[in-house]
């Protein structure tokens, strides 16, 4: 089954959402780590949450790039 070609507006919407994925996931990871730091009286969980958020953002970025490259090959 052939996939239909996406319009320019659809592509722009996908990539603008992707552009927000990395900073939002980074912020959420840091925020959760910060809240856990306050709850447990530690100082390193915000850094761990920050790194986890960055990884989550890059994973989503790589998924989208892989999906787009696979669709162009069809």
DOLOGU-90738 format. One line per field, with one value per residue (C-alpha): residue in three letters; x, y, z; chain. Coordinates in Angstrom, 3 decimals. Layout:
# DOLOGU-90738
residuo <- c(ALA / ...) $
X <- c(X / ...) $
Y <- c(Y / ...) $
Z <- c(Z / ...) $
cadena <- c(A / ...) $
***
This chain:
# DOLOGU-90738
residuo <- c(UNK / UNK / UNK / UNK / UNK / UNK / UNK / UNK / UNK / UNK / UNK / UNK / UNK / UNK / UNK / UNK / UNK / UNK / UNK / UNK / UNK / UNK / UNK / UNK / UNK / UNK / UNK / UNK / UNK / UNK / UNK / UNK / UNK / UNK / UNK / UNK / UNK / UNK / UNK / UNK / UNK / UNK / UNK / UNK / UNK / UNK / UNK / UNK / UNK / UNK / UNK / UNK / UNK / UNK / UNK / UNK / UNK / UNK / UNK / UNK / UNK / UNK / UNK / UNK / UNK / UNK / UNK / UNK / UNK / UNK / UNK / UNK / UNK / UNK) $
X <- c(0.000 / 1.435 / 1.459 / 0.200 / 2.592 / 2.297 / 1.436 / 3.781 / 1.507 / 1.558 / 5.341 / 5.685 / 3.388 / 5.367 / 8.718 / 7.509 / 6.256 / 9.608 / 11.386 / 9.466 / 10.064 / 13.683 / 13.309 / 10.028 / 11.326 / 14.516 / 12.531 / 10.168 / 13.091 / 14.809 / 11.579 / 10.860 / 14.449 / 14.253 / 11.035 / 12.588 / 15.663 / 13.426 / 11.473 / 14.537 / 16.987 / 19.467 / 21.269 / 21.954 / 18.496 / 17.859 / 20.986 / 19.887 / 16.418 / 17.946 / 20.053 / 17.110 / 14.983 / 17.686 / 17.928 / 14.145 / 14.107 / 16.851 / 15.107 / 11.954 / 14.038 / 15.690 / 12.322 / 10.949 / 14.024 / 13.923 / 10.207 / 10.720 / 13.663 / 11.715 / 8.757 / 11.011 / 12.440 / 8.956) $
Y <- c(0.000 / 3.359 / 6.186 / 9.507 / 12.394 / 14.820 / 18.414 / 21.215 / 22.174 / 18.608 / 18.451 / 21.832 / 20.704 / 17.508 / 19.287 / 22.102 / 19.483 / 17.755 / 21.050 / 21.311 / 17.685 / 18.140 / 21.245 / 20.073 / 16.607 / 18.137 / 20.518 / 17.797 / 15.518 / 18.285 / 19.250 / 15.698 / 15.312 / 18.620 / 17.589 / 14.271 / 16.124 / 18.232 / 15.187 / 13.084 / 15.832 / 14.928 / 17.074 / 14.764 / 13.653 / 16.878 / 16.194 / 12.584 / 13.776 / 16.367 / 13.731 / 11.354 / 14.115 / 14.894 / 11.216 / 10.978 / 14.016 / 12.590 / 9.220 / 10.931 / 12.912 / 9.741 / 7.970 / 10.800 / 10.934 / 7.159 / 7.273 / 10.064 / 8.371 / 5.105 / 6.926 / 8.583 / 5.207 / 3.839) $
Z <- c(0.000 / -0.999 / 1.479 / 0.245 / 0.020 / 2.948 / 2.281 / 3.233 / 6.142 / 7.492 / 7.256 / 8.969 / 11.785 / 12.326 / 12.407 / 14.649 / 17.107 / 16.824 / 17.508 / 20.777 / 21.820 / 22.896 / 25.087 / 26.624 / 27.459 / 28.876 / 31.076 / 32.294 / 33.136 / 35.076 / 36.853 / 37.982 / 39.160 / 41.012 / 42.754 / 43.738 / 45.039 / 47.290 / 48.461 / 49.291 / 50.237 / 47.503 / 44.944 / 42.003 / 40.850 / 38.935 / 36.857 / 36.289 / 35.273 / 32.960 / 31.217 / 30.987 / 29.428 / 26.877 / 25.928 / 25.587 / 23.286 / 21.071 / 20.891 / 19.621 / 17.126 / 15.814 / 15.535 / 13.411 / 11.171 / 10.706 / 9.914 / 7.358 / 5.674 / 5.457 / 3.848 / 1.250 / 0.221 / -0.612) $
cadena <- c(A / A / A / A / A / A / A / A / A / A / A / A / A / A / A / A / A / A / A / A / A / A / A / A / A / A / A / A / A / A / A / A / A / A / A / A / A / A / A / A / A / A / A / A / A / A / A / A / A / A / A / A / A / A / A / A / A / A / A / A / A / A / A / A / A / A / A / A / A / A / A / A / A / A) $
***
